[in-house]
Amino acid sequence: MQRHIMATPGEVLDDLDSFLDRISGGEEEEEEEYDDARLLVGEACHECRVDGSPAMAALQAGHVGCLREILRANEEERIAGVRSGNGATLAHVAARRGDVEVLGMLLAKTSSLARIGDVRGATPLHVCAYRGHEDCLEKLLEAGGDADQPDSDGATAIHFAAASGHLESVKTLVQKGGGNANAKNSSGETPVYFAAQEGHLVCIQWLVETAGADPQLASTDGMTPLHAAAQTGRLNVTYWLVRYAHCPISCRASDGATPVHFAAAKGQSTNSPKICCSN
Ligand SMILES: [Zn+2]
């Protein structure tokens, strides 16, 4: 049990940060090169033509008319084929910006953009879920985006919405996208697990009470959402999982650690009767 008890919340959060950062999330990525230099430019303005990267120039300058010209002048496949070094498409860029108008134009031209992943398998849906752009999520779902499409770690957009605490995005993906509230990533972690680790109680409550998520599903190493909440010191989540979701405080991870061990390691055990009395 040493590994979990020794892990500090900071270490856990670092893991999640790297998990979140994996999805085309860095602001600096806007500076990344996109191979759109060979797109036909139609009647796009001088500024977008001379840039040498016309679609990106139009996107970044907010020249919707120029982008419309570029979309009109090129075949679907050519638009879908524009990628950055990490595999992000023009739809990833629009998703990151939360630009629903541009995203809608791109999807109207090439709906397959809703499902194309970057080098890590993250789709524009993952990006919008992480950032909480519900209107963009709806556009992507209408265009055929799949709420259950996993990235290379098996995480769906619902994992990202839950991990970043965007309740409306979680709702959109489950209710309008038909996404699985109990989806497991390749480590067996669910959206509830990530929300517990990050302390997003309202997301957990909605997933469990309305979407029927099972709050006791364990990861491949036997860690439950309650373990994650206790380990990261999320007292309100810990309390709710025990008191209202009836999660057992004595369940053991594969290394033997129980939520009580984590609470004790966080200094909560002796002065936190809430954790110790209910189960
Ligand atoms: Zn322009």
Residues whose N, C-alpha, C, O or C-beta is under 5 A from the ligand:
A	BS01	ZN	C45 E47 C48 H63 C66
